[in-house]
Amino acid sequence: MSASGTGPRAAALTALTALVLTPGAAAAADGVPGYRMASDGTAVKGTAGAADAPRLGPGQHADTLRRGETKYYAVVLDASSNAYFSAVAAPRPGTKVEDYRDKLTVTVQDSGGTTCGVSGTAQFHSGGTAYPAADYAARLIGPEVTGCQQAGPYYVVVSREGPATSGPEPWPIEIGHFTEPALKGRPSTRPSEGSWSSATPAPPADATAHPVAGGTGFNDAATVDKGVWKDRLTPGETRFYRVPVDWGQRLNLSAELPNSPAPYTAYVPDALGLAVYNPARGRVREARFVAYAGKPAAARDFTAPVAHGNRWAPDRAVAGMRFAGWYYVAVTLTSRAASAFPEGADLTLRVDARGTPQAGPGYVEPAGDFTVDPGDTAGRPAGGIRTLVGYAGIGAGIVLLAGLGAWTLLARRAAAARLSRTPPMDQQTTQASPRRSAPPREG
Protein backbone atom coordinates (compact mmCIF):
# COMPACT_ATOMS: atom_id res chain seq x y z
CA MET A 1 0.00 0.00 0.00
CA SER A 2 1.35 3.44 -0.80
CA ALA A 3 2.43 5.78 1.97
CA SER A 4 -0.39 8.14 1.14
CA GLY A 5 -2.99 5.40 1.71
CA THR A 6 -4.41 5.74 -1.80
CA GLY A 7 -4.47 3.44 -4.78
CA PRO A 8 -6.15 0.18 -5.74
CA ARG A 9 -5.14 -1.76 -2.62
CA ALA A 10 -6.36 0.96 -0.28
CA ALA A 11 -9.64 1.22 -2.15
CA ALA A 12 -10.16 -2.53 -2.08
CA LEU A 13 -9.25 -2.74 1.61
CA THR A 14 -11.70 0.05 2.40
CA ALA A 15 -14.45 -1.78 0.54
CA LEU A 16 -13.58 -5.04 2.26
CA THR A 17 -13.64 -3.43 5.69
CA ALA A 18 -17.04 -1.93 4.95
CA LEU A 19 -18.36 -5.37 3.98
CA VAL A 20 -17.02 -7.08 7.09
CA LEU A 21 -18.18 -4.40 9.50
CA THR A 22 -21.81 -4.32 8.40
CA PRO A 23 -24.00 -5.77 11.17
CA GLY A 24 -25.04 -8.85 9.21
CA ALA A 25 -21.54 -9.65 7.94
CA ALA A 26 -19.88 -9.04 11.31
CA ALA A 27 -22.19 -11.52 13.00
CA ALA A 28 -21.62 -14.05 10.22
CA ALA A 29 -17.88 -14.02 11.05
CA ASP A 30 -18.83 -15.77 14.33
CA GLY A 31 -20.91 -18.33 12.47
CA VAL A 32 -24.35 -16.96 13.34
CA PRO A 33 -25.59 -14.01 11.25
CA GLY A 34 -27.55 -11.23 12.88
CA TYR A 35 -30.91 -9.88 11.72
CA ARG A 36 -30.59 -7.74 8.60
CA MET A 37 -32.70 -4.60 8.61
CA ALA A 38 -34.62 -3.50 5.51
CA SER A 39 -32.30 -2.02 2.89
CA ASP A 40 -34.83 0.74 2.25
CA GLY A 41 -35.65 1.28 5.91
CA THR A 42 -35.29 4.55 7.84
CA ALA A 43 -33.26 5.06 11.00
CA VAL A 44 -35.40 6.68 13.69
CA LYS A 45 -34.97 7.60 17.36
CA GLY A 46 -38.08 7.14 19.43
CA THR A 47 -38.60 9.40 22.43
CA ALA A 48 -39.61 8.81 26.03
CA GLY A 49 -42.67 11.01 25.61
CA ALA A 50 -45.34 11.68 23.02
CA ALA A 51 -44.72 15.43 22.77
CA ASP A 52 -41.59 15.16 20.63
CA ALA A 53 -42.11 11.69 19.11
CA PRO A 54 -40.68 11.27 15.58
CA ARG A 55 -43.09 10.64 12.70
CA LEU A 56 -43.32 7.16 11.21
CA GLY A 57 -44.19 6.96 7.53
CA PRO A 58 -45.10 3.76 5.67
CA GLY A 59 -42.39 1.11 5.50
CA GLN A 60 -39.70 -0.09 7.88
CA HIS A 61 -37.84 1.87 10.56
CA ALA A 62 -34.81 0.87 12.66
CA ASP A 63 -34.13 1.83 16.27
CA THR A 64 -32.68 0.31 19.47
CA LEU A 65 -34.29 -0.30 22.85
CA ARG A 66 -32.75 -0.87 26.27
CA ARG A 67 -34.19 -3.04 29.00
CA GLY A 68 -36.96 -1.20 30.83
CA GLU A 69 -37.21 1.47 28.13
CA THR A 70 -40.38 2.70 26.39
CA LYS A 71 -40.35 4.75 23.19
CA TYR A 72 -43.04 6.73 21.37
CA TYR A 73 -43.49 7.26 17.63
CA ALA A 74 -46.10 9.50 16.00
CA VAL A 75 -48.36 8.53 13.09
CA VAL A 76 -51.29 10.16 11.31
CA LEU A 77 -54.15 7.82 10.38
CA ASP A 78 -57.28 8.22 8.26
CA ALA A 79 -60.79 7.14 9.23
CA SER A 80 -61.20 4.25 6.76
CA SER A 81 -58.03 2.10 6.62
CA ASN A 82 -56.73 -0.50 9.03
CA ALA A 83 -53.21 0.32 10.21
CA TYR A 84 -50.74 -2.30 11.44
CA PHE A 85 -47.48 -1.60 13.26
CA SER A 86 -45.05 -4.47 13.61
CA ALA A 87 -42.21 -4.57 16.11
CA VAL A 88 -39.31 -6.98 15.61
CA ALA A 89 -37.05 -7.69 18.57
CA ALA A 90 -33.66 -8.60 17.08
CA PRO A 91 -31.16 -9.20 19.90
CA ARG A 92 -27.80 -10.10 18.45
CA PRO A 93 -26.90 -13.81 18.37
CA GLY A 94 -25.44 -14.87 21.69
CA THR A 95 -27.35 -12.26 23.70
CA LYS A 96 -28.64 -13.71 26.97
CA VAL A 97 -32.44 -13.79 27.11
CA GLU A 98 -34.84 -15.14 29.72
CA ASP A 99 -37.75 -17.18 28.39
CA TYR A 100 -41.16 -15.51 28.86
CA ARG A 101 -39.64 -12.66 30.89
CA ASP A 102 -37.72 -10.84 28.16
CA LYS A 103 -40.32 -9.35 25.84
CA LEU A 104 -41.16 -6.54 23.46
CA THR A 105 -44.68 -5.06 23.51
CA VAL A 106 -46.24 -2.75 20.93
CA THR A 107 -49.49 -0.78 21.21
CA VAL A 108 -51.29 1.99 19.33
CA GLN A 109 -52.72 4.89 21.32
CA ASP A 110 -54.84 7.85 20.35
CA SER A 111 -53.92 11.40 21.39
CA GLY A 112 -55.81 10.90 24.66
CA GLY A 113 -53.77 7.85 25.64
CA THR A 114 -56.47 5.26 24.89
CA THR A 115 -55.10 1.95 23.61
CA CYS A 116 -56.59 1.03 20.24
CA GLY A 117 -57.49 -2.34 18.72
CA VAL A 118 -54.95 -5.13 18.92
CA SER A 119 -51.75 -5.04 20.98
CA GLY A 120 -48.80 -7.36 20.41
CA THR A 121 -46.08 -9.08 22.40
CA ALA A 122 -42.87 -10.69 21.12
CA GLN A 123 -41.08 -12.96 23.57
CA PHE A 124 -38.82 -16.02 23.71
CA HIS A 125 -39.48 -19.72 24.31
CA SER A 126 -36.15 -21.28 23.43
CA GLY A 127 -34.24 -22.16 26.59
CA GLY A 128 -32.28 -18.92 26.49
CA THR A 129 -31.38 -18.67 22.78
CA ALA A 130 -31.89 -15.19 21.35
CA TYR A 131 -33.68 -15.10 18.00
CA PRO A 132 -35.72 -12.53 16.02
CA ALA A 133 -39.25 -12.41 17.45
CA ALA A 134 -42.07 -10.16 16.23
CA ASP A 135 -45.68 -9.15 16.65
CA TYR A 136 -47.91 -6.22 15.75
CA ALA A 137 -50.40 -3.72 17.08
CA ALA A 138 -53.33 -2.52 15.00
CA ARG A 139 -55.81 0.32 14.76
CA LEU A 140 -58.86 -1.33 13.19
CA ILE A 141 -61.91 0.20 11.53
CA GLY A 142 -65.17 -1.74 11.56
CA PRO A 143 -68.52 -2.46 13.16
CA GLU A 144 -66.93 -4.68 15.82
CA VAL A 145 -64.62 -1.90 17.05
CA THR A 146 -65.28 0.95 19.43
CA GLY A 147 -62.95 3.91 19.80
CA CYS A 148 -60.00 5.08 17.73
CA GLN A 149 -62.17 5.40 14.59
CA GLN A 150 -61.38 9.04 13.83
CA ALA A 151 -58.73 10.42 11.53
CA GLY A 152 -55.91 12.25 13.24
CA PRO A 153 -52.76 11.81 15.32
CA TYR A 154 -51.91 8.52 16.99
CA TYR A 155 -48.86 7.04 18.71
CA VAL A 156 -47.05 3.74 18.39
CA VAL A 157 -45.63 2.76 21.77
CA VAL A 158 -42.89 0.11 22.01
CA SER A 159 -41.64 -1.18 25.38
CA ARG A 160 -39.01 -3.69 26.42
CA GLU A 161 -39.29 -5.69 29.61
CA GLY A 162 -36.75 -8.04 31.13
CA PRO A 163 -35.11 -9.16 34.37
CA ALA A 164 -31.68 -8.10 35.56
CA THR A 165 -30.40 -11.59 34.77
CA SER A 166 -30.83 -11.06 31.02
CA GLY A 167 -28.29 -9.37 28.78
CA PRO A 168 -27.88 -5.61 29.32
CA GLU A 169 -27.19 -4.81 25.66
CA PRO A 170 -29.70 -2.65 23.75
CA TRP A 171 -31.74 -4.63 21.26
CA PRO A 172 -31.95 -3.56 17.63
CA ILE A 173 -35.64 -3.26 16.78
CA GLU A 174 -37.46 -2.81 13.50
CA ILE A 175 -40.84 -1.08 13.35
CA GLY A 176 -43.06 -1.55 10.32
CA HIS A 177 -46.04 0.57 9.22
CA PHE A 178 -48.58 -1.24 6.98
CA THR A 179 -51.92 0.02 5.67
CA GLU A 180 -54.82 -2.25 4.71
CA PRO A 181 -57.39 -0.45 2.54
CA ALA A 182 -61.09 -0.35 3.34
CA LEU A 183 -63.44 -2.83 1.71
CA LYS A 184 -65.90 -1.96 -1.04
CA GLY A 185 -68.74 -3.58 0.86
CA ARG A 186 -69.60 -4.26 4.46
CA PRO A 187 -66.87 -6.36 6.12
CA SER A 188 -67.60 -9.78 7.52
CA THR A 189 -67.92 -9.92 11.29
CA ARG A 190 -67.61 -13.70 11.54
CA PRO A 191 -64.45 -15.81 11.47
CA SER A 192 -64.30 -18.85 9.24
CA GLU A 193 -63.55 -21.06 12.26
CA GLY A 194 -65.53 -24.29 12.16
CA SER A 195 -65.77 -24.42 8.38
CA TRP A 196 -62.52 -26.32 7.95
CA SER A 197 -60.81 -29.39 9.34
CA SER A 198 -58.23 -29.05 12.10
CA ALA A 199 -56.75 -32.51 11.45
CA THR A 200 -53.14 -32.05 10.39
CA PRO A 201 -52.43 -33.78 7.05
CA ALA A 202 -49.14 -35.41 6.14
CA PRO A 203 -46.50 -32.92 4.93
CA PRO A 204 -45.21 -33.07 1.34
CA ALA A 205 -43.04 -36.10 0.57
CA ASP A 206 -41.60 -35.09 -2.80
CA ALA A 207 -38.71 -37.23 -4.02
CA THR A 208 -36.72 -34.14 -5.01
CA ALA A 209 -35.45 -31.78 -2.32
CA HIS A 210 -34.48 -28.26 -3.38
CA PRO A 211 -31.50 -26.48 -1.80
CA VAL A 212 -32.32 -23.14 -0.20
CA ALA A 213 -30.47 -20.63 1.98
CA GLY A 214 -32.88 -19.02 4.41
CA GLY A 215 -32.59 -15.33 5.26
CA THR A 216 -31.77 -13.66 8.57
CA GLY A 217 -35.25 -12.15 8.92
CA PHE A 218 -38.28 -10.78 7.10
CA ASN A 219 -36.32 -8.55 4.74
CA ASP A 220 -34.15 -11.22 3.12
CA ALA A 221 -36.37 -14.26 3.65
CA ALA A 222 -35.91 -16.95 1.00
CA THR A 223 -38.86 -17.67 -1.28
CA VAL A 224 -40.22 -21.23 -1.12
CA ASP A 225 -43.43 -22.94 -2.21
CA LYS A 226 -44.97 -26.40 -2.16
CA GLY A 227 -42.29 -29.04 -1.89
CA VAL A 228 -39.32 -30.21 0.13
CA TRP A 229 -36.45 -27.84 0.85
CA LYS A 230 -32.98 -28.44 2.32
CA ASP A 231 -30.99 -25.95 4.36
CA ARG A 232 -28.30 -26.07 7.04
CA LEU A 233 -28.40 -24.31 10.40
CA THR A 234 -25.73 -23.44 12.96
CA PRO A 235 -26.71 -23.80 16.63
CA GLY A 236 -28.15 -20.47 17.78
CA GLU A 237 -29.28 -19.53 14.27
CA THR A 238 -32.71 -18.59 12.91
CA ARG A 239 -33.52 -18.67 9.21
CA PHE A 240 -36.55 -17.13 7.49
CA TYR A 241 -38.55 -18.26 4.47
CA ARG A 242 -41.59 -16.71 2.79
CA VAL A 243 -44.53 -18.38 1.08
CA PRO A 244 -47.29 -16.72 -0.98
CA VAL A 245 -50.65 -17.69 0.57
CA ASP A 246 -53.88 -16.57 -1.11
CA TRP A 247 -57.43 -16.19 0.17
CA GLY A 248 -58.84 -19.59 1.13
CA GLN A 249 -55.42 -21.24 1.40
CA ARG A 250 -53.71 -22.58 4.51
CA LEU A 251 -50.15 -23.54 5.33
CA ASN A 252 -49.04 -27.05 6.17
CA LEU A 253 -45.46 -26.95 7.48
CA SER A 254 -42.88 -29.32 8.88
CA ALA A 255 -39.32 -28.43 9.95
CA GLU A 256 -37.23 -31.51 10.61
CA LEU A 257 -33.88 -32.49 12.13
CA PRO A 258 -32.16 -35.77 11.19
CA ASN A 259 -30.84 -38.34 13.61
CA SER A 260 -27.56 -37.48 15.28
CA PRO A 261 -24.48 -38.25 13.14
CA ALA A 262 -22.86 -39.89 16.19
CA PRO A 263 -24.21 -41.93 19.10
CA TYR A 264 -26.18 -39.48 21.23
CA THR A 265 -27.87 -40.13 24.57
CA ALA A 266 -28.53 -36.59 25.83
CA TYR A 267 -31.91 -34.82 25.78
CA VAL A 268 -32.39 -31.25 24.52
CA PRO A 269 -35.82 -29.99 25.66
CA ASP A 270 -35.96 -26.99 23.29
CA ALA A 271 -33.94 -27.82 20.19
CA LEU A 272 -35.86 -26.80 17.08
CA GLY A 273 -38.45 -24.04 16.81
CA LEU A 274 -41.01 -23.16 14.13
CA ALA A 275 -42.88 -19.84 13.99
CA VAL A 276 -45.32 -18.43 11.42
CA TYR A 277 -45.94 -14.73 10.78
CA ASN A 278 -48.50 -13.07 8.52
CA PRO A 279 -47.78 -10.39 5.88
CA ALA A 280 -47.88 -7.60 8.50
CA ARG A 281 -45.29 -9.53 10.55
CA GLY A 282 -47.80 -10.43 13.23
CA ARG A 283 -47.40 -13.81 14.85
CA VAL A 284 -49.92 -16.38 13.79
CA ARG A 285 -48.87 -18.63 16.66
CA GLU A 286 -46.16 -18.59 19.30
CA ALA A 287 -42.96 -20.30 18.21
CA ARG A 288 -43.22 -24.04 18.80
CA PHE A 289 -40.05 -25.75 20.04
CA VAL A 290 -39.58 -29.51 20.03
CA ALA A 291 -37.13 -31.67 21.92
CA TYR A 292 -34.25 -33.65 20.47
CA ALA A 293 -32.83 -36.94 21.76
CA GLY A 294 -30.73 -38.26 18.88
CA LYS A 295 -33.64 -39.47 16.73
CA PRO A 296 -35.28 -37.46 13.93
CA ALA A 297 -37.48 -34.64 15.29
CA ALA A 298 -40.06 -32.37 13.65
CA ALA A 299 -41.77 -29.09 14.51
CA ARG A 300 -45.08 -28.79 12.63
CA ASP A 301 -47.89 -26.32 12.06
CA PHE A 302 -51.14 -26.34 10.12
CA THR A 303 -52.84 -22.97 9.91
CA ALA A 304 -56.42 -21.90 9.41
CA PRO A 305 -57.44 -20.89 5.87
CA VAL A 306 -56.93 -17.21 5.04
CA ALA A 307 -60.21 -15.28 5.43
CA HIS A 308 -61.00 -11.62 6.06
CA GLY A 309 -63.43 -12.48 8.85
CA ASN A 310 -60.74 -14.35 10.79
CA ARG A 311 -59.66 -11.07 12.39
CA TRP A 312 -62.65 -11.25 14.72
CA ALA A 313 -61.79 -14.73 16.02
CA PRO A 314 -60.87 -15.04 19.71
CA ASP A 315 -58.14 -17.57 18.85
CA ARG A 316 -54.98 -15.73 17.85
CA ALA A 317 -53.93 -18.61 15.59
CA VAL A 318 -57.09 -18.03 13.54
CA ALA A 319 -57.09 -14.22 13.81
CA GLY A 320 -53.58 -14.05 12.39
CA MET A 321 -54.72 -15.61 9.11
CA ARG A 322 -56.63 -12.48 8.14
CA PHE A 323 -55.21 -11.49 4.78
CA ALA A 324 -53.48 -12.86 1.71
CA GLY A 325 -49.85 -12.13 0.91
CA TRP A 326 -46.39 -13.33 1.87
CA TYR A 327 -46.42 -15.47 5.01
CA TYR A 328 -43.13 -15.93 6.83
CA VAL A 329 -41.73 -19.12 8.35
CA ALA A 330 -38.95 -18.82 10.93
CA VAL A 331 -36.93 -21.88 11.94
CA THR A 332 -34.58 -21.74 14.94
CA LEU A 333 -31.91 -24.24 15.95
CA THR A 334 -31.20 -23.34 19.59
CA SER A 335 -27.71 -23.07 21.02
CA ARG A 336 -28.54 -26.05 23.25
CA ALA A 337 -28.54 -28.23 20.14
CA ALA A 338 -24.77 -27.75 19.81
CA SER A 339 -24.29 -30.88 21.93
CA ALA A 340 -25.91 -32.92 19.16
CA PHE A 341 -24.83 -30.86 16.15
CA PRO A 342 -21.55 -29.07 16.97
CA GLU A 343 -20.84 -28.58 13.24
CA GLY A 344 -24.39 -27.57 12.36
CA ALA A 345 -27.47 -29.52 11.36
CA ASP A 346 -29.19 -30.33 8.09
CA LEU A 347 -32.73 -28.96 8.02
CA THR A 348 -35.58 -30.40 5.98
CA LEU A 349 -38.43 -27.95 5.43
CA ARG A 350 -41.68 -29.27 3.97
CA VAL A 351 -44.08 -26.63 2.67
CA ASP A 352 -47.58 -26.83 1.27
CA ALA A 353 -50.09 -24.00 0.69
CA ARG A 354 -53.22 -26.14 0.61
CA GLY A 355 -56.54 -25.18 -0.95
CA THR A 356 -57.73 -23.47 -4.11
CA PRO A 357 -57.16 -19.70 -4.15
CA GLN A 358 -60.40 -17.74 -3.80
CA ALA A 359 -61.45 -14.25 -4.72
CA GLY A 360 -60.53 -11.63 -2.13
CA PRO A 361 -63.03 -9.50 -0.20
CA GLY A 362 -62.68 -6.55 -2.58
CA TYR A 363 -60.66 -3.54 -1.45
CA VAL A 364 -61.37 0.02 -2.56
CA GLU A 365 -57.80 0.29 -3.81
CA PRO A 366 -54.83 -2.03 -4.42
CA ALA A 367 -54.02 -3.88 -1.21
CA GLY A 368 -50.25 -3.92 -1.68
CA ASP A 369 -48.74 -6.21 0.96
CA PHE A 370 -52.09 -7.92 1.50
CA THR A 371 -52.51 -9.64 -1.83
CA VAL A 372 -50.85 -12.36 -3.89
CA ASP A 373 -49.74 -11.22 -7.30
CA PRO A 374 -49.87 -13.82 -10.10
CA GLY A 375 -46.15 -13.24 -10.51
CA ASP A 376 -45.50 -14.20 -6.89
CA THR A 377 -45.07 -17.84 -7.79
CA ALA A 378 -42.83 -19.68 -5.44
CA GLY A 379 -39.99 -21.74 -6.74
CA ARG A 380 -38.01 -18.62 -7.59
CA PRO A 381 -34.39 -18.67 -6.44
CA ALA A 382 -34.00 -17.99 -2.76
CA GLY A 383 -33.83 -14.29 -2.06
CA GLY A 384 -31.64 -12.39 0.30
CA ILE A 385 -28.02 -11.45 0.67
CA ARG A 386 -27.33 -14.87 2.23
CA THR A 387 -27.65 -16.41 -1.23
CA LEU A 388 -24.50 -14.57 -2.28
CA VAL A 389 -22.35 -16.40 0.25
CA GLY A 390 -23.46 -19.92 -0.48
CA TYR A 391 -25.77 -22.63 0.64
CA ALA A 392 -23.99 -24.47 3.45
CA GLY A 393 -23.02 -21.68 5.80
CA ILE A 394 -19.81 -20.76 4.04
CA GLY A 395 -20.63 -17.22 5.08
CA ALA A 396 -18.06 -14.60 5.81
CA GLY A 397 -15.14 -16.66 4.52
CA ILE A 398 -16.34 -16.23 0.94
CA VAL A 399 -16.85 -12.52 1.50
CA LEU A 400 -13.32 -12.23 2.80
CA LEU A 401 -11.90 -14.26 -0.07
CA ALA A 402 -13.86 -12.25 -2.59
CA GLY A 403 -12.53 -9.05 -1.08
CA LEU A 404 -8.95 -10.29 -1.07
CA GLY A 405 -9.39 -11.49 -4.64
CA ALA A 406 -10.60 -8.07 -5.68
CA TRP A 407 -7.66 -6.49 -3.86
CA THR A 408 -5.18 -8.73 -5.73
CA LEU A 409 -6.89 -8.21 -9.08
CA LEU A 410 -6.86 -4.44 -8.71
CA ALA A 411 -3.19 -4.48 -7.75
CA ARG A 412 -2.27 -6.60 -10.77
CA ARG A 413 -4.24 -4.38 -13.12
CA ALA A 414 -2.52 -1.32 -11.73
CA ALA A 415 0.90 -2.88 -12.25
CA ALA A 416 0.03 -3.91 -15.79
CA ALA A 417 -1.10 -0.40 -16.58
CA ARG A 418 2.18 1.08 -15.39
CA LEU A 419 4.23 -1.36 -17.50
CA SER A 420 2.20 -1.13 -20.68
CA ARG A 421 1.98 1.66 -23.19
CA THR A 422 -1.78 1.82 -22.91
CA PRO A 423 -3.33 4.77 -21.09
CA PRO A 424 -3.32 4.60 -17.32
CA MET A 425 -6.24 2.77 -15.70
CA ASP A 426 -7.68 5.95 -14.32
CA GLN A 427 -8.28 7.01 -17.93
CA GLN A 428 -9.86 3.74 -19.00
CA THR A 429 -13.48 2.79 -18.66
CA THR A 430 -13.66 -0.05 -16.13
CA GLN A 431 -16.56 -1.51 -14.29
CA ALA A 432 -16.53 -3.84 -11.30
CA SER A 433 -18.97 -6.69 -11.04
CA PRO A 434 -22.20 -5.26 -9.67
CA ARG A 435 -23.06 -6.11 -6.08
CA ARG A 436 -26.46 -7.68 -5.67
CA SER A 437 -28.49 -5.61 -3.29
CA ALA A 438 -30.96 -6.90 -0.71
CA PRO A 439 -34.40 -7.59 -2.18
CA PRO A 440 -36.98 -4.85 -1.80
CA ARG A 441 -39.27 -5.01 1.20
CA GLU A 442 -42.24 -7.26 0.59
CA GLY A 443 -44.68 -7.76 3.43
N, C-alpha and C positions, 0 to 999 in steps of 0.2 A: 504494500500500500504506500502511496506517495506520502511525503512528509506533510503536505498540505491537507491530507485527508480527502482528496477528491479523486476522480477517476472511476473506471469500471468496477474495480474491486470494492471501493468504498460504497458505490451506489448499490452493488449487489448485496453487500453486508448490511446496509441500512434496510433494504427491502426484506432481507432474511430476518433481521431482528424484529421488524414490524410484524412479520408473519408469526414468529414464535411467541411474541409478547401479547398477541390478542388473547382475550380471555379463553375462548374455546381451544386455541392451539396450545396455550400454556398448560391448561389442564390435561390435554391429551399427552403431553410429555410425561406425565405421571401414570399414564395408562388409562385414566378415566376422564373423558372429556366433560367439561362443564356445559351448562345450558347456554345455547347461542341465542341472543336477543334478535329481534326482527331487524333485518338489514335496512328497512325503511322506517324503523321506529324513531321516536323522539325522546331524548333525554329530558327528564323533568324532575323538579325537586318539590315534593309535597311539603306542606306547612303544618305546624301544630294546631293552627286555628283556621276557621273558615274565612276570616276577613281578608287574608292575603293569599288564598289558595290559588295555585296556577290553573289555567284553563286546559282541559283535556279535549282535543279534537278527536275525530274518528281515527281509528288505527291503534297502533301499539306504542306504549310509552315505557321507558325504563327508569327505575329509581332504586334506592336501597332502603332497608328498614332494619333498625336495631331492635333488640329484644325489649319489650315493654313500650315501644313507640307507636304512636298513631299519627297518620298523615291525612290531610284533606286535599281534595282536588275538585275544582269547580267545573260544572258542565251546564249547558243550556239545552233544554229539551222542549220538544213541541207537545201538542196535546193529542196526537194521533198515533205516534209510533211507539213500539216497545223498544226500550233501551237496555242493553246488557253491558255489564262492566266486569270483565274477568280480572282475576288477580292470580299470578303465578308466583309461588314461592320457589326460588331456585338457589337454595344454599349450595355452596360449592362442594364437589365430591370430597368426602372425608370429614365434613363438618359434623360435629356431634349433635344429634337431635334426640329428643325424648319422645317416644311414641305417645300419641294422644294429648300430650301436654304442650309440645311445640306446635303452634298453629298460626295460620294467617286467616283473618276474617275480613270480609268486604261487605259493605252496606251502601245503599243509596239513601240520602236524606234530602228532604225539601228545605227551603230556606228557614223554616220554623223548627228544624231539628227532628221532624217526624220521619221515622224509618219507612221506606217505601217497599212494597212488593216482596221480592225474594232476597234473602241474604245468603251469603255463602261462606263456607269454612274449608280451608285446605289444611290437612294435617297428615301425620305419618303413622304407618302401621307396619314397620319393617324391621323391628328389632334393633333400631338405632341407626340404620343406613339412611343417609340424606339422599333425597331424590326430588326432581321437580314435581310439585303437587299444585293443583289449581282448582278454582271454583269461581262462580260468578254471583253478582247481585244484579237485580233487574228492577226497573220501573216499568210496570205493565199497565196497559190500557185495556179496559174491557168491562163487561157487565158484572163480572165476579169480583171486581176490585173496588175498594173504597179508598179515597185519598190519593194524593199525588197524581191527579189526572190533569192538572193545569199545565200550560206552557210556562216556562220561566226558568229561573236559576235553581240548580240542584247541586248536591255535593256527593262525591264518591269518597267514602271513608275506609281506609285500610289500616288494620291494626295487627301487630304481632305480639303473641303471648308466648311465654316459655319460662321454665324454671331456671334457677341459677346453675343447675348442673348441666345445662345444655351449652353449646358453643356460644361464645360471646360475639363472634364475628357478625357484622351486618349482613343481611341476606340481600342479594340482588332480587328485585321483583319486577315483573312485567305486568302492566295494566293495559287491558284492551277495551276499546269502546266500539260496540257493534249496534247497528240500528236495524230493527225488523219492521218493514213497512206495515201499514194498516191493511186490513182485508177489504175487498170490494163489497162483501156482504157481511151479515151478522156472524161473528165468530162462534164456533162451537163451544159450549160450556161443559161438555161431557168428555171424559177420557175414553180411549178405546179399550181400556182394561176389561177383560172378560170376553172379548171377541176373538181371542187368539189363544193358542195353546202355550202353556208354560213348560211343557216337557222338552228338555234339551235334546236336540237331535245329535247324531254322530257328526263330528267335524269332517271336513273334506279329507279324502284319502287318495289324492292324485298320485300317480306313479312318479311324476316329474316334480322335483322341488326346485324352486327358483332362488338363486342367491340374491340377497338384498342387504344393504347396509342401512340400518335404522338411523334416524337423526337424533340430535341431542334434546329436541323439544318440539313444540308446535311449529316453529318457523322453518325447520329443515326436515320435517318428518318425511320418511320415505313413502312413496305411493305404492300401495298393494291392492289387490282385488281377490276374487275367489280363487283359491288354490292353496298350495303348500309353499312356504317360504323358509329359507335357511339363513340364519345370521349367527353371529358369535358375540358373546358378552363377556366382559371382564367383571369380576366380583366388585360390587359397588356401583355398577353402571346401569343407567336407564336408557332405553332406546325407544323412539317414537315412530309410529307408522300411521298413515292416513288412508281412509277408505271412503269412496263416495257412496252415500246411502240415501236413496230417494224415498219419497212419500210411500208408505205402505211396506217398506222393507225393514228387515231387522238383521242385526249382526249375530253370527254364530262364530265364536272365537275359541281357540285353544292355543296356549303357549306352553311348550313342553321342553323339559330337560331330559337328556339321555341317562342311562345308568352310568355310574362312576367308572372312569377308565382304569381304576385300580381298586383292589378290595377295600371296602369302606363300611365301617360299622357305626359311625357317629350318626347323630340325628340333628338336623338343622330345622328348627320350628318355623322359621320365616325365611325361605330360600328364594322363591320365585314369586313375583307379584305381577298382576294384570289389572290395568285400569282403563276405563273407557270414558272419553270426553266428547261432548257434542260440538257442533261448529262454533259456538260462542265460548268454547273452552270451559264449559260447566261440567262438573263430574256427573256422569250418568249413575255410577255406583262407586262406593269407596273401593280403593285398591284391594284386591283379594290376593293374599299371600298363602302359598302352600308350602308344606314341609318337604324336606328331602332326606332320604335315608339310604342312598346308594342305588335305589331302583329308579326307573323312569318316573317322572312326576309331571303333572299338568295343572295349570291354572286355566279355568274356563269361564266363559260368560255367554249368555244368550239373552239379548235385549228384547224389549217390547218393539212392536212395529212403529215406525215413525208416523205420528198423527198430530195435527194441530191441537186437537182437544186434550192431548196428553198433559199439557201444561197445568191443567186443573186437577190432576191426580194427586192424592195424598202421598203416594209412594214415589220417592225421589227417583227410583230406577225407571219408573214409567214417565214421570214428569220431564226427565232429561231428554227423552226421545220426542222432542216437540217440533223439530223442523228438519228439513232435508239439508244436505250439504256434506262437507268433509267431516267425518267422525275420526277421532284420534284414538289410537291404541298405544298405551305405554307399558313396556315390559321392563321389570327391574330384577336384576340378579343381585341379591343383597351381599354385603361384605362378609356376612357369616358363611356364605357358600364357598369362600376361599379354601376351607378345609377339604371340600370335595373337588373343587375345580381351581387349583392354584394357578393354572395357566389359562384360565378362561373356559367357558362352556359353550358348546354348540346349542343353538336355540332353533326349535322347529315352531313356526307360527302358521296355524291353519286358519284361514279366513273365508267366510262365506256371507255375502249379503243376500239373505233369503227373501223370496217374495217377488211378485211382479210390481214394478214401479207403477204408481197411481198418479192421477192428476193432483196437483197441489190445491190449496184452498183458494187461491186467487188473490194476489196482492195488488194494491193500487199502483204499484210501480215495481221495477225489477228488484228482486229480493237479495241480490248480491251474494253474501256468504251463506244465505239460507236457501240455496237451490242447488240442484245438480245439473250442470251443463252437459249436453250430449258429448262434448269433447272431453269431459272428465272421466274418460274410461280408464280404469285401472289397468295395470300391466305395463304402464309406462316405466322407463328406467327410474330407479330410486332417486328421489330428489335429495337436495341438501349438500352442504359442503363436505360431509363425511364421505360421499361417493368419490371425491377427488383423491382421497388418501387410501382407498382400497377397501376390500371386503372384510378381511380377517383381522382387523384391528392393527394394521400396520402403522397407522396413525402418524405421529409426529416425525418418525424416522424418515418417511418418504418426503415430508415437507422439508426436513433438514437436507436430505440428499438432493432434492430438487434445487434448493437454494444454493448449495455448494456447487452443483453442476452449472447453474446459471453463472455463478461467480467465476468458475474456471473458464466457461465458454466466453464470457465477456473479456476476460484477461487475454485469452488466446486471440480473439478478434482484434483487440487493441494492438497486440504485438504484431500481428500480421499487417495491420494497417500502417504501422510505423516502418516496416521493412519493405513494403511494396511501393510501387509508384502510383498506385491509385489514390484518389483523394482521401484525406483522413476520414475516419468513421463519423466524426461529428458533422461531416458535410454529406454523408450518404443517408439515404432513406432506409432506416431499419425499423423493424417492428417486432417486439417480443410476442411470444405466444400469449393470447388473451387469457386472463384469469377468469374462471367461471365464478360468477357471483352467486350469493345465496338466492334461492327462489323467492319470488315475491310472496308477500303474505297472502295466505288463502285460508280464511276461517279462523 
